[in-house]
Amino acid sequence: MTLRLPLFSLILLFSFSRAAYAQQKLRLSVLVQDGVTKKPIAGASLFVAETHAGAQADTAGLIRLDHAPGLLTVYVSAVGYLRRRESLTLNRNLNVQFFLQPRSTYLDEVDVTAQREDKNIRNVQMGQIQLSMPDLKRMPVVLGEPDILKALALQAGVTTAGEGAGGFNVRGGRADQNLVLLDGAPLFNTNHLLGFYTNVNPDMVQDVSLSKGTFSAQYGGRISSLLQMSTRNGNNDAWRMSSGLSPVSARFLVDGPIFKKLTLLAGGRVAFPNYLLRAFPVASVANSRAFFFDGNLKLTYAPSDRSTVSLAGYRSQDTFKFPGDTLYGWQSTVGTARWSYLIQPNLQLNLTALYSGYHLNVDGITPGLTFRFQSFIEQRESKVDVFYTLNHKHKIQVGTNAILFRIQTGEANPTGENSSVNPRRIEPEQAREMGAYVNTEWELTPRISFQAGLRYTVYAYLGPRTVYNYLANSPVSPETISDSVRYGRGQTVQTYGGLEPRLALRVQLAKMTSLKASAGRTRQYVNLISNTTAITPLDFWKLSDRYVPPQVADQVSVGLFQNLRNNAIELSIEGYYKRLKNQIEYRFGADLILNPALERVLLQAAGRAYGVEFGISKNTGRLTGQANYTYARSLMAVQTPFDELRINGGRYYPSYIDRPHTLNVQARWALPHNWTFSTNFVYYTGVPATYPDGQYLYGAEPVQDYSRRNADRIPNYHRLDVAFSKDTRFNKNQRHYGIWTLGIYNLYAHKNPYSIYFVRTNQRTEAYRLSVFGTLIPSIAYTIYF
Amino acid sequence: MHPFVVSLLLVFGLAACIDRVELPIRAEEPRLVIDGQFTNEAPPYTIRLTYTSPFGLSSDQRPALRVVSGAQVSLADGQGHSVRFIDQGGGTYRTIDSTFRGQVGQPYSLTVLLTDGKRYVTKPEQMPAIPPIDSISPRLIQANNVQTPYRYSYSITTHDPASQRNFYRWTAYGLTVRKSTGEPCCFGCLAICFDVCFTTESSTQVNVFSDAAINGNPIRNRAVIQVPVYAAWPQFVEVQQYGITQANYQFWKLYEQQRARTGSIFDPLPAPVTGNLVNAADPTDVARGYFAITSITRRRVRNEALEARSSSAVYGFVNSQLVPQGDCRNTYGRVPVVEPPGW
């Protein structure tokens, strides 16, 4: 009987809710603000327990809900904040204000439902991935270091070049086509230790979201995806410090109020990976030495309830020394200043100025040939964004930005005495990109909503620069130079630009079912030049110039989203097709480093990528988790009028990130006595490779021939990880406790290939498989909190 | 109170590994391969024409010699002269005109007409100039090798001309002495003969260099060959310094790059090692190998190997070696047994 009564009343409530709507509805307006900074929290959500009604905050943090009168239990939540529960009596139009307390990292065992449970159905955007930072820290990880990009690579449509390889690829796009934003500033490199780790400390990060498909017109400059990471704000209650130790790094974090309205958050990581390198069977890696650190600093000043000023800085540095001859060093530096001002409750202004730089240096230490090679990319940007909420169904956003790029593709100078190396310097490149956008999100009817945006960018490649002209109707080469033109400082050498329309549409077919579609165009004016399959420190950036037109991508996608059992289970199917223009390919044997006329070794390729992503996730109950399967293709073709430059005769061939089948399964099972079992299973098709397909003698030496690019595939990858963790707490309020985690990475010790290569020994060539983790890796971790 | 988090983690072994694997290998159509050069030295000049053969991991991996026979091969200079290469059998073609000799600065191009009607040509390439080798300096080194722990490493010094772009290639060979017990010089003689064999060691590495970074400066201590020390005897080394074209330099870089694959992230994408000989009717059909137009300068050095002869470590190694019985040529093949002339 006790069970039936609430069920009965629920059915009653549900049956009468339509009638109630017709009778009378009152307006509930809730302003949700950060308890520390008093800044409005965009995207916060409100949920009425009694009626399951809900609404989401606009960019000004304002939630409006029309609801029948009554005594309501409302939950207000947002990513990175503790959920708040309040009882309200709705007997007139009500305006209330809620402050949400930022979730401290020390409490990350507290599970927070940060989103509406049916967000995937109601949100107009598709192809979205949001990482939960507490979940990230509970995943089975290799070597106890939670890692943002490794967690993203378990999601549908996201892959990496291999275990321990740098960068990530989204829906058949290259690693340089992802716009990675840290507090709104782009990161040009995401790797520590040649790609083993992500260079952003997860302790500092509050929120990670990745858009795989068409993203808002507010963002541009990369054609494949948008990865946004925002760092936490310092708390203004008291000073807190924490530090931690993992097998790879030591970490610290401090935050607190400097004055009443000024808070600080500072943190850093220093790594000691040398003993891991020694375990590597390849002598060149085992005898290598490495070091890295990264640090974040954030100051937040809230002089009034309407105004917030924040300054964020980030710096990461790596050194990697190969035995004997070369020392690599790379640094990323990011600074962002932002002023947010709430002009009216429904009108917000953001002014941002930022700097992002990535610098590489290589020191050659061979006696007599000592040198230092340097390359860099620097971006300086300012932008204005205005968010206007007409009503809770219609929002408009407009903005403009201006970017100055400066790139040095290479410069080498002799170091020390008796070096025979002559100084060589490629003239730095500079360019200006300006953009303006308008974006609107409009709920036409409760069933139909859309987001439409238009972005316009204009790009100018600027002098000083000497540009070679080449004879028409012949391939670009040193022999076909017709003349050269010198452009002075600030003179425009080449312009590009155009419109980038973006559209997303949602049609709710049933209460728990929606159909979404999106289409959009993106443009990219900076290109990573790399002749290897993974991102390596030797790669450098290059601006689009006369011979390197901007990369353009057009993507359409369609998805069907279905929730079952009261949003406990989410099902999704998404299909996409992408057309890529002006992708960079390389002539055979291209010499890229310190090449003053790169156009002579680069080729323009056309690309296409398409795929279907199936996903299922279970969000409640003792067993939670998700599984996704992706069928995806990524193809390239070099179609030039010049036969000798075509790769594989100009036909489409699999790009080096083409990976048709991918299956990821993640599960967590809450066991009795505070034990948790979690597991990952990963399967994917091996990436294309080029095996020798012929041989001949040259001189007296046998030589292998590689006549067709990417015609073979390395063997498939599969791996199972498990972890048991035990929380020693008896209740949630206990302050001193520990967590044991016993994990096994690669449980059945499958030797997964990172690459296949061929070595000739004793007159025979043999194929070898390099496995980065060749066996199972058990680990025991004990984390103590006191 | 300041929370303090300590996470301890034990890792039981971290092992990346490398294993030999069997893989299916595609079979492709045979491609033409050319190997040869035309120089400023005296004729004859030789080229070799073959086809690529199938490759298999488990099969016999000696490239089956698929020779090109009956091809018509000729080389033309920029002034209307030409010379024919005559089929010698076994894929070898050789000039017989002793008056046609390469000249620095002249352009040359090769034409190959196969019996199936396919015509391959090279674009005219100018024979580059080459500065002389200033000196060759030997240095005794200890190598991480049980059989030949002591070697002389020979390096050259030359002066790069500032007025032109230069591309260099070096090859070298050296004569080193290997001993046996020998035989009496004649029946009943006490004197021992045939106990000293002058065996040849050749450079095997591709050794090319561009003056892009050092134009106009000396090229100092460019290592060209290592010759093992087997006995306390002098060594005799000859170094060939080639002036090669930019395209040939790029070919050698590609050749070197493609042969030095290790499977790491720094590996460049695999590519066929194609050169300058292209099917006139189908530009995507490029022969493997290169026909080089190159100038050569040579220099010899006689190394008395005093350092090795006075080193007790080298002496210890030399004395620890087994000395074969009888005529050293029974062990080391048909090699000179008297000091070669010219050094």
Contacts between the chains, C-beta under 8 A, distances in Angstrom:
chain1	res1	chain2	res2	distance
A	106	B	3	5.0
A	106	B	5	7.3
A	143	B	9	7.3
A	143	B	11	6.3
A	143	B	14	7.5
A	144	B	7	6.6
A	144	B	9	4.0
A	144	B	11	7.9
A	161	B	265	7.8
A	165	B	265	6.2
A	166	B	265	7.7
A	194	B	265	6.7
A	195	B	265	7.2
A	240	B	2	6.7
A	240	B	3	6.7
A	241	B	2	4.6
A	241	B	3	7.5
A	241	B	4	7.7
A	242	B	2	7.5
A	242	B	3	5.3
A	242	B	4	6.5
A	242	B	5	5.2
A	243	B	4	6.3
A	243	B	5	6.7
A	243	B	6	7.9
A	244	B	5	4.6
A	244	B	6	6.6
A	244	B	7	5.3
A	245	B	6	5.6
A	245	B	7	5.9
A	245	B	8	6.9
A	246	B	7	5.5
A	246	B	9	6.1
A	247	B	9	4.9
A	247	B	11	5.7
A	276	B	14	6.0
A	279	B	13	7.7
A	279	B	14	4.5
A	279	B	15	6.4
A	279	B	16	7.4
A	280	B	16	5.1
A	281	B	15	7.3
A	281	B	16	5.6
A	281	B	17	5.8
A	281	B	18	5.7
A	282	B	16	7.3
A	282	B	18	7.1
A	282	B	262	7.2
A	282	B	264	7.1
A	284	B	262	7.3
A	284	B	264	7.3
A	285	B	264	7.8
A	368	B	220	6.1
A	368	B	221	6.0
A	371	B	213	7.9
A	412	B	213	7.0
A	420	B	213	7.7
A	420	B	214	4.8
A	420	B	217	5.4
A	420	B	218	6.9
A	420	B	219	7.0
A	420	B	220	6.2
A	421	B	213	5.1
A	421	B	214	6.6
A	422	B	213	5.4
A	422	B	214	5.5
A	422	B	215	6.3
A	422	B	216	7.9
A	422	B	217	6.6
A	424	B	212	7.2
A	424	B	213	6.2
A	478	B	246	7.5
A	531	B	268	4.9
A	531	B	269	6.3
A	532	B	265	5.8
A	532	B	266	6.0
A	532	B	267	6.2
A	532	B	268	6.3
A	532	B	269	7.4
A	533	B	265	7.1
A	533	B	267	7.7
A	533	B	269	7.3
A	534	B	265	4.4
A	536	B	265	5.2
A	536	B	266	5.9
A	538	B	266	7.2
A	586	B	269	7.3
A	588	B	254	6.7
A	588	B	271	4.0
A	588	B	272	7.0
A	588	B	274	6.8
A	589	B	250	5.9
A	589	B	251	7.8
A	589	B	253	6.4
A	589	B	254	3.6
A	589	B	257	6.8
A	589	B	271	6.0
A	591	B	250	7.2
A	591	B	253	6.9
A	594	B	212	7.7
A	642	B	283	7.5
A	643	B	282	7.3
A	643	B	283	3.9
A	643	B	284	5.1
A	644	B	278	7.1
A	644	B	283	4.2
A	644	B	284	6.5
A	644	B	286	7.1
A	646	B	284	6.4
A	649	B	284	5.7
A	656	B	269	7.5
A	689	B	270	7.9
A	690	B	269	7.1
A	690	B	270	4.0
A	691	B	23	6.5
A	691	B	25	6.1
A	691	B	26	7.1
A	692	B	25	7.2
A	692	B	55	5.1
A	692	B	270	7.8
A	693	B	25	6.5
A	693	B	26	4.6
A	693	B	27	6.9
A	693	B	28	4.5
A	693	B	54	8.0
A	693	B	55	6.3
A	694	B	28	5.5
A	694	B	30	7.3
A	694	B	31	6.6
A	694	B	52	3.8
A	694	B	53	6.7
A	694	B	54	6.5
A	694	B	55	5.5
A	695	B	52	6.5
A	695	B	53	6.0
A	695	B	54	7.7
A	695	B	55	4.4
A	695	B	61	7.3
A	695	B	63	4.5
A	696	B	33	4.5
A	696	B	50	6.0
A	696	B	51	7.4
A	696	B	52	4.6
A	696	B	53	6.7
A	696	B	63	5.3
A	696	B	288	6.0
A	696	B	289	7.6
A	697	B	33	7.8
A	697	B	35	7.8
A	697	B	50	6.9
A	697	B	63	5.3
A	697	B	65	7.5
A	698	B	33	6.9
A	698	B	35	5.5
A	698	B	255	7.6
A	698	B	273	7.6
A	698	B	288	7.3
A	698	B	289	5.4
A	699	B	35	6.6
A	701	B	204	7.9
A	702	B	61	7.3
A	702	B	62	7.4
A	702	B	63	5.5
A	703	B	255	7.5
A	703	B	258	7.9
A	703	B	259	7.3
A	703	B	273	6.2
A	703	B	288	7.3
A	704	B	55	6.2
A	704	B	258	7.9
A	705	B	28	7.7
A	705	B	31	6.7
A	705	B	52	5.1
A	705	B	55	7.3
A	705	B	272	5.5
A	705	B	273	7.5
A	705	B	288	6.1
A	706	B	258	7.4
A	706	B	270	4.1
A	706	B	271	6.0
A	706	B	272	5.3
A	707	B	28	5.0
A	707	B	31	6.7
A	707	B	272	5.4
A	708	B	26	7.6
A	708	B	28	7.0
A	709	B	269	7.0
A	709	B	270	7.4
A	709	B	271	7.7
A	711	B	26	6.3
A	712	B	23	7.6
A	712	B	26	7.0
A	715	B	21	7.7
A	735	B	1	7.9
A	751	B	17	6.4
A	751	B	19	6.2
A	754	B	263	7.5
A	755	B	263	4.4
A	755	B	264	7.7
A	755	B	267	7.4
A	756	B	21	7.1
A	756	B	23	6.8
A	756	B	263	7.1
A	757	B	261	5.1
A	757	B	262	6.3
A	757	B	263	3.3
A	757	B	267	7.0
A	758	B	261	6.7
A	759	B	261	7.9
A	763	B	61	7.0
A	763	B	62	7.3
A	764	B	61	5.3
A	765	B	55	7.7
A	765	B	57	7.3
A	765	B	61	5.9
A	766	B	20	5.1
A	766	B	57	6.8
A	767	B	20	6.9
A	767	B	21	5.2
A	767	B	22	7.1
A	767	B	23	5.1
A	767	B	57	5.7
A	768	B	18	5.3
A	768	B	19	6.7
A	768	B	20	5.8
A	768	B	21	6.8
A	768	B	263	6.6
A	769	B	18	7.0
A	769	B	19	5.2
A	769	B	20	7.9
A	769	B	21	4.7
A	770	B	16	7.2
A	770	B	17	7.9
A	770	B	18	5.4
A	770	B	263	4.5
A	770	B	264	7.8
A	771	B	16	6.2
A	771	B	17	5.3
A	771	B	18	7.5
A	771	B	19	7.4
A	772	B	16	5.1
A	773	B	14	7.5
A	773	B	15	7.7
A	773	B	16	6.5
A	774	B	15	5.1
A	774	B	16	5.5
A	774	B	17	3.1
A	774	B	19	7.9
A	775	B	13	6.8
A	775	B	15	5.1
A	775	B	17	7.2
A	777	B	11	6.5
A	777	B	12	7.4
A	777	B	13	7.1
A	777	B	14	6.2
A	778	B	11	7.8
A	778	B	12	4.8
A	779	B	9	5.4
A	779	B	10	6.3
A	779	B	11	5.2
A	779	B	12	7.3
A	780	B	9	6.7
A	780	B	10	4.9
A	781	B	7	5.6
A	781	B	8	6.5
A	781	B	9	4.1
A	781	B	10	7.9
A	782	B	6	8.0
A	782	B	7	7.0
A	782	B	8	5.1
A	782	B	9	7.9
A	783	B	5	6.2
A	783	B	6	7.0
A	783	B	7	4.2
A	783	B	8	7.9
A	784	B	5	7.0
A	784	B	6	5.1
A	784	B	7	7.9
A	785	B	3	6.1
A	785	B	4	7.9
A	785	B	5	5.8
A	786	B	3	6.9
A	786	B	4	6.0
